[in-house]
């Protein structure tokens, strides 16, 4: 019997919802992007995600990131001026008062005192940079799940790991200085041993190869160990385990990690030159103009004002660079854990369940929260 007028033919779906589903039946849902509760989307990060989030750290929580970085940079500058200025003035005065027999000894001691006074602020700047790396790593980790802590909360979270972080920073600095000293001593010693024009030529050629080799080795080790501060602070691992953790995470993703770190460094360097170069040129042009009028007071005051302004701008640029570079390394750390261990899935579960009564409040970033070696579905992307 043929179908009634207006009815669909045999085998066709009924009028209403697609696929023959009656009205009111649940519809098939399409793909939904992973959640972004805070700083980053909870999936493996693209290059744009890393670059955007690195700079967003400055805007998202400026006081404990940019503000503290700027404060520490200013403290180091003030200590440098006070220590080196005071010691230099004392050395000049002592040298002028020394007798002819003691002049050479006083001058040698003065040079040593100036070098020591320069080393103290350098040491403080290294320690401050290490501490900031830890604070920024914690800020990125908490920001990934939408949390925003003040400096006091970040500092409290860092307790117990700051000593290891400072120790690691000093260890890296010492290793770099020793390596530079060995290379310089070897090149200079060989040049003197050969002597003459041939020795100078050998020293120059060896210097070129030494610089190129040092850059290659430094880039390799720097990338492989770039995640040590994040492993120390976020996972709270001992120093030796943090070094092994960074080495393992970067393995298989070296060139991507190196490329991102290098790109950020180039961006920051270019931006720094764009900002500071005009002011340096201005300082060089303004002071002679006043000097032409034989008005020494105006020249000194103007030069001092421009110089102080240049220092202030340099402080801001250095503070921004420190935060962005530390944030970049921390974001690479989280990204690699997403790609290798499925951390993105754990973070999604944590975000969805943290406001539910009786939910597991364990921090998904701590060791044991993710299955190391698991390949999540996101690993095939990007």
LUMVEXRO-477332 format. One record per residue (C-alpha): x, y, z. Coordinates in steps of 0.001 Angstrom, whole numbers, plus 524288, in hexadecimal, padded with zeros to 5 digits. Example, Ala and Ser with C-alpha at 12.3 -4.5 7.8 and 13.67 -1.06 7.14 Angstrom:
2
ATOM;8300C;7EE6C;81E78
ATOM;83566;7FBDC;81BE4
//
This chain:
382
ATOM;80000;80000;80000
ATOM;80611;80D3F;7FC41
ATOM;808B3;816F4;8071D
ATOM;7FE7E;820E5;80A6F
ATOM;7FEE9;82E67;80471
ATOM;80904;836EF;80B27
ATOM;80FE5;82BBA;8120A
ATOM;81E0B;828CB;80EF0
ATOM;82099;81D2A;8060F
ATOM;823F4;80FF8;80B83
ATOM;831C9;80F8D;8110E
ATOM;832EF;81E43;81283
ATOM;834EF;8242E;81FFA
ATOM;8293D;829D8;826CA
ATOM;826D5;83856;82669
ATOM;82D6F;83FA2;83171
ATOM;83B3B;83E78;83648
ATOM;84631;83A68;82D06
ATOM;848EC;82C04;82BDB
ATOM;83B28;82849;82F9F
ATOM;83C8A;82CC3;83DC0
ATOM;82FE1;831E0;84384
ATOM;82EE7;83FB3;84850
ATOM;834B0;84172;855D0
ATOM;83E99;83676;85470
ATOM;84CB7;839F5;857E8
ATOM;8547B;83E91;84C33
ATOM;8621E;83A0C;848BE
ATOM;86BE9;843CF;84DBF
ATOM;8770F;848FC;84580
ATOM;88552;84AC3;84946
ATOM;88785;85413;8546D
ATOM;894B5;85A50;856F0
ATOM;89BEB;85713;86381
ATOM;89925;86058;86EB4
ATOM;8A171;86C4D;87162
ATOM;89F2E;86F77;87FB6
ATOM;8AA8F;878C5;880AE
ATOM;8B774;87B97;87A28
ATOM;8B7A2;870C5;86FE6
ATOM;8AE50;86743;86949
ATOM;8AF18;859CF;86F67
ATOM;8B524;852FF;863BB
ATOM;8C2DD;85253;85E0D
ATOM;8C6E6;8601C;85AC8
ATOM;8C9D4;865D3;84D8A
ATOM;8D470;86FEB;84B4E
ATOM;8CA4C;87AB0;84BD5
ATOM;8C518;8758E;858C5
ATOM;8D2A9;875D3;85EDD
ATOM;8D619;88359;859C9
ATOM;8C8FF;88923;85D95
ATOM;8C8DC;88335;86B2A
ATOM;8D6FE;88736;86DC8
ATOM;8D371;89585;86C4F
ATOM;8C5F8;893DB;87248
ATOM;8CC6A;89045;87F3C
ATOM;8D066;89E94;88053
ATOM;8C264;8A371;87ED3
ATOM;8BB6D;898A4;88609
ATOM;8C271;89A06;89308
ATOM;8CBC4;8A5A1;891EE
ATOM;8CEFD;8A84F;8A039
ATOM;8D593;89B63;8A3F1
ATOM;8DBB3;899D7;8967F
ATOM;8DFA0;8A68C;88FEC
ATOM;8DEFA;8AEA5;89C65
ATOM;8E7CE;8A5BE;8A45B
ATOM;8F11B;8A3E0;898EA
ATOM;8F233;8B297;89736
ATOM;8F479;8B472;8A5CD
ATOM;8FF63;8AA68;8A630
ATOM;905C9;8B037;89A1D
ATOM;9056A;8BDA8;8A070
ATOM;90B4D;8B87E;8AD19
ATOM;91683;8B24D;8A59C
ATOM;9190E;8BEFC;89E28
ATOM;91904;8C721;8AA98
ATOM;92236;8BDAA;8B16E
ATOM;92B2B;8BDC5;8A5A1
ATOM;92BE9;8CC9C;8A589
ATOM;92DBC;8CDA6;8B440
ATOM;937D8;8C2D4;8B58C
ATOM;93FEA;8C5A4;8A97A
ATOM;93ED4;8D45C;8AB0D
ATOM;9429B;8D3F4;8B95C
ATOM;94DBA;8CA5A;8B77D
ATOM;952F5;8D1AC;8ABA5
ATOM;952C1;8DEA3;8B2F2
ATOM;959B4;8D857;8BE76
ATOM;963F2;8D24B;8B597
ATOM;96689;8DF3C;8AEB3
ATOM;967E8;8E649;8BBA0
ATOM;970C5;8DBC8;8C160
ATOM;97944;8DB85;8B528
ATOM;97AE9;8EA41;8B550
ATOM;97F21;8E9BC;8C396
ATOM;988AA;8DE70;8C1DD
ATOM;9973D;8E0DD;8C1DC
ATOM;99FD8;8DD5C;8B666
ATOM;9A463;8D0A0;8BC78
ATOM;9968E;8CBDC;8BF44
ATOM;98FE0;8D141;8B318
ATOM;990EC;8C4CA;8AB06
ATOM;98BE1;8BC0F;8B5F8
ATOM;980B0;8C563;8B8F0
ATOM;97D02;8C625;8AA8C
ATOM;97CFD;8B748;8A943
ATOM;974AB;8B5EA;8B56E
ATOM;96B7D;8C059;8B05C
ATOM;9696B;8B922;8A38F
ATOM;96674;8ACA0;8AB0D
ATOM;95CCC;8B3E6;8B3BF
ATOM;955C5;8B98E;8A7EF
ATOM;954B2;8AC15;8A1B4
ATOM;94F1C;8A666;8AE41
ATOM;94568;8B196;8AF5E
ATOM;94106;8AEBD;8A171
ATOM;93F9D;8A02C;8A44A
ATOM;9364B;8A22B;8AFB6
ATOM;92B54;8A8A5;8A7B7
ATOM;92D82;89EA2;89CF9
ATOM;92B82;893C1;8A6D3
ATOM;91F3D;89A5A;8ABF6
ATOM;919D9;89BE3;89E35
ATOM;91C01;88D61;89B9D
ATOM;914F8;889CC;8A839
ATOM;909C7;8932C;8A521
ATOM;9085D;88D86;89773
ATOM;907D9;87FCB;89D0E
ATOM;8FD6C;88376;8A6F3
ATOM;8F554;88A06;89C6D
ATOM;8F5EC;87DC6;8940C
ATOM;8EFE1;87638;89F3E
ATOM;8E53E;88047;8A1C8
ATOM;8E1BB;8810D;89359
ATOM;8E169;87232;89221
ATOM;8D779;87176;89D2A
ATOM;8CF98;87CA4;8975E
ATOM;8CED3;875BD;88A32
ATOM;8CB0E;868DE;890A2
ATOM;8C01C;86EF1;898AB
ATOM;8BBDA;87773;88D49
ATOM;8BA2A;86B63;884C4
ATOM;8AEA0;8672E;88D42
ATOM;8A929;874DD;88EEB
ATOM;8AEDB;877EF;89C43
ATOM;8B4A9;8853E;89F48
ATOM;8BD44;88673;8AB4F
ATOM;8C347;89272;8B15E
ATOM;8D1D8;89317;8B3C4
ATOM;8D003;88E5F;8C1B0
ATOM;8C8E4;8823A;8BCF0
ATOM;8D318;87F87;8B278
ATOM;8DE0D;88150;8BC49
ATOM;8D744;87820;8C5CB
ATOM;8D5FC;86DFD;8BB03
ATOM;8E47E;86F57;8B823
ATOM;8E8E1;86C89;8C602
ATOM;8F20E;86122;8C736
ATOM;8F69F;861DC;8B912
ATOM;8FCEC;86F4B;8B86F
ATOM;909E1;86A53;8BDBE
ATOM;90AD1;85FF1;8B32F
ATOM;9070F;869E4;8A8D1
ATOM;91159;873BC;8AD2C
ATOM;91B54;868C4;8AE1A
ATOM;91845;86483;8A03B
ATOM;91982;8727C;89B2D
ATOM;9269C;87470;8A1E1
ATOM;92B54;8672A;89D11
ATOM;92821;86AB2;88EFD
ATOM;92EC2;877F2;89060
ATOM;93AF1;871BE;89642
ATOM;93B7F;8677B;88B81
ATOM;93AA2;87204;88103
ATOM;94566;87A2A;8874F
ATOM;94E4E;86E53;888C8
ATOM;94C18;86A57;87A9F
ATOM;94F2D;8781B;875E2
ATOM;95B62;8788F;87E49
ATOM;96059;86B84;87933
ATOM;95E2E;86F46;86AFA
ATOM;96485;87CA9;86C79
ATOM;97026;87700;873C7
ATOM;97211;86C62;86984
ATOM;97161;875CE;85E02
ATOM;97A36;8800A;86422
ATOM;983D4;875E0;86910
ATOM;98507;86F7F;85BC0
ATOM;986D2;87CAF;85549
ATOM;991DB;88047;85E82
ATOM;99801;872CD;85D49
ATOM;998F4;873DD;84E7D
ATOM;99C49;88248;84EBE
ATOM;99D81;88C45;843F6
ATOM;993E2;88EAA;8390E
ATOM;9912B;8801A;837CC
ATOM;98D37;87F60;8460D
ATOM;9841B;88AF3;84486
ATOM;97DE7;884DF;8386D
ATOM;97C13;877E5;83F60
ATOM;97603;87EC7;84B12
ATOM;96C7A;8862E;84252
ATOM;96853;879F0;83AE6
ATOM;966D9;87229;84766
ATOM;95EE9;87D35;84D58
ATOM;9556A;87CE1;841F3
ATOM;953AE;86E2B;842CF
ATOM;952B3;86EE7;8519F
ATOM;947E4;87911;850E3
ATOM;94054;87134;846C8
ATOM;941F2;864BA;84E89
ATOM;93E00;86B74;85B25
ATOM;931C4;870E3;854AB
ATOM;92DEE;8636C;84F92
ATOM;93070;85C81;85C7F
ATOM;929F3;86775;86425
ATOM;91DD3;866F5;85B91
ATOM;91CF7;85831;85CF9
ATOM;91EEC;857BA;86BA9
ATOM;916DE;863FA;86DDA
ATOM;90B44;85E0A;866D1
ATOM;90C7D;850A6;86D20
ATOM;90D35;856C3;87AAE
ATOM;903DD;8621E;87893
ATOM;8F8F2;85B39;87FF1
ATOM;9008C;858AF;88C86
ATOM;8FAB5;8647D;893C8
ATOM;8ECF6;86036;88FFA
ATOM;8EF63;85244;8948A
ATOM;8F531;8574B;8A146
ATOM;8E9EA;86068;8A464
ATOM;8DDE1;85A34;89E2D
ATOM;8E0C9;84BDF;8A0F6
ATOM;8E95A;84F07;8ACD3
ATOM;8F38D;8451D;8A8A0
ATOM;90140;8442D;8AE62
ATOM;90BA3;84AC6;8A62D
ATOM;91140;83E70;8A020
ATOM;903C2;83952;89C87
ATOM;8FFEE;8469E;89715
ATOM;90BC2;84686;88E1A
ATOM;90852;838D7;88951
ATOM;8FA12;83CE9;887D3
ATOM;8FD6E;8487C;87F35
ATOM;90696;84037;876FD
ATOM;8FC26;835C6;87507
ATOM;8F11F;83F22;871C4
ATOM;8F8F0;8465D;8676E
ATOM;8FD7B;839AC;86110
ATOM;8F62C;837F1;8544E
ATOM;8F1EF;84635;8543B
ATOM;8FF2D;84CEE;85471
ATOM;8FE41;854D4;847FB
ATOM;8F09D;859C2;84AD6
ATOM;8F47C;85DC7;85897
ATOM;9011C;86400;853E6
ATOM;8FA0B;86B47;84918
ATOM;8EFEF;87105;85250
ATOM;8FA2F;87549;85C3A
ATOM;9029A;87B38;85185
ATOM;8F717;8823F;84B3B
ATOM;8F303;88857;85823
ATOM;9010A;88C87;85ADB
ATOM;90203;892E7;84D6E
ATOM;8F4F7;899E9;84F22
ATOM;8F902;89F3B;85C5C
ATOM;90668;8A35C;85781
ATOM;900DC;8AA7B;84BBA
ATOM;8F699;8B132;85420
ATOM;90115;8B52B;85DDD
ATOM;9097B;8BB19;8532E
ATOM;8FDED;8C268;84D6F
ATOM;8FADD;8C872;85AAA
ATOM;90877;8CB57;85FEF
ATOM;91033;8CEF5;853B6
ATOM;90929;8DBFC;8511F
ATOM;90B57;8E004;85F3B
ATOM;919BE;8DC7E;85E82
ATOM;91B0C;8E4A8;85235
ATOM;913D5;8EFC5;858E5
ATOM;91D4C;8EF30;86448
ATOM;928AF;8F01C;85AD9
ATOM;922E7;8FBC6;85396
ATOM;91D48;90402;85E8F
ATOM;92944;904F3;8674E
ATOM;93271;90AA4;85CCD
ATOM;9282A;914BC;85921
ATOM;92850;91A3C;866D7
ATOM;93708;9193E;8676B
ATOM;93805;9223A;85B8F
ATOM;931EA;92D1F;8639B
ATOM;93C87;92BA0;86DF5
ATOM;931B0;9294E;877D4
ATOM;93761;91DD2;87F1F
ATOM;92C7A;91D5D;88934
ATOM;921E2;91C3A;87ED4
ATOM;92999;911E1;877A4
ATOM;92B93;909CF;883E9
ATOM;91D64;90AFB;88846
ATOM;917FC;907D5;87AD3
ATOM;92118;8FC5D;878F8
ATOM;91DB1;8F739;88678
ATOM;90F0E;8F841;883EB
ATOM;9100D;8F139;876E3
ATOM;918F7;8E6EE;87CE0
ATOM;90FA0;8E46F;88830
ATOM;90461;8E378;87E8E
ATOM;90C36;8D9A7;876A6
ATOM;90EB6;8D1B3;882FE
ATOM;90030;8D1EB;88664
ATOM;8FC4B;8CD4C;878D6
ATOM;906C8;8C2CC;8792A
ATOM;9018F;8BE21;88647
ATOM;8F3D7;8BCD7;880BF
ATOM;8F8C1;8B594;874C2
ATOM;9010D;8AC67;87D11
ATOM;8F59E;8A99E;88634
ATOM;8ECB0;8A679;87ABD
ATOM;8F6FD;89DBF;87476
ATOM;8F947;89638;88110
ATOM;8EAC5;8936D;882E4
ATOM;8E830;88FC1;874B3
ATOM;8F3E8;886A6;87386
ATOM;8F0C2;87FC7;8804D
ATOM;8E278;87E76;87C42
ATOM;8E669;878D5;86F15
ATOM;8EE7B;86E04;8755D
ATOM;8E35F;86AD0;87EC3
ATOM;8D987;86A34;873A8
ATOM;8E263;86104;86C04
ATOM;8E327;8587B;8782D
ATOM;8D44C;857A5;8794E
ATOM;8D2D6;85595;86AA4
ATOM;8DC6A;84A2B;86A92
ATOM;8D587;843D4;87611
ATOM;8C8CE;844F9;86E7C
ATOM;8CEC1;83ECD;86275
ATOM;8D5F4;833DF;86981
ATOM;8CDCA;83110;8758C
ATOM;8BFEE;83590;872F0
ATOM;8C0C8;840A5;87CBF
ATOM;8B652;847F2;87521
ATOM;8AC60;83D62;8788A
ATOM;8AFFE;83DF5;886ED
ATOM;8AEE2;84CBF;886E4
ATOM;8A17C;84BEB;8807E
ATOM;89CCC;84243;88AC6
ATOM;8A249;84ADE;8958B
ATOM;89B93;85714;89048
ATOM;88E8D;8501C;88EB5
ATOM;88EDE;84969;89BFD
ATOM;89524;8534D;8A51B
ATOM;88848;859F6;8A897
ATOM;880D1;84D43;8AA8C
ATOM;87EF0;84877;8B87D
ATOM;887BB;83D1E;8BBFC
ATOM;89000;83EAF;8AFC2
ATOM;89E48;83AC1;8AFCC
ATOM;8A59D;8477A;8B25F
ATOM;8B310;841D2;8AF5F
ATOM;8BB7A;84AE8;8A746
ATOM;8BC49;844D9;8999B
ATOM;8C9A3;84B01;8976D
ATOM;8D03D;84373;8A25A
ATOM;8D785;836A5;89F9F
ATOM;8CECB;82AC6;89E47
ATOM;8C309;83272;89975
ATOM;8C5A5;82EC5;88B50
ATOM;8C9A6;821F6;88535
ATOM;8D72F;82482;87FD0
ATOM;8D914;81F1F;8724A
ATOM;8CA91;81F36;86EFC
ATOM;8C73F;824D2;861C1
ATOM;8BA91;82C9C;86279
ATOM;8B217;82F39;856CF
ATOM;8B75B;83D0E;855C2
ATOM;8C52D;83821;85311
ATOM;8C218;83640;844C7
ATOM;8BE75;8447E;84332
ATOM;8C6FE;85064;840FB
//
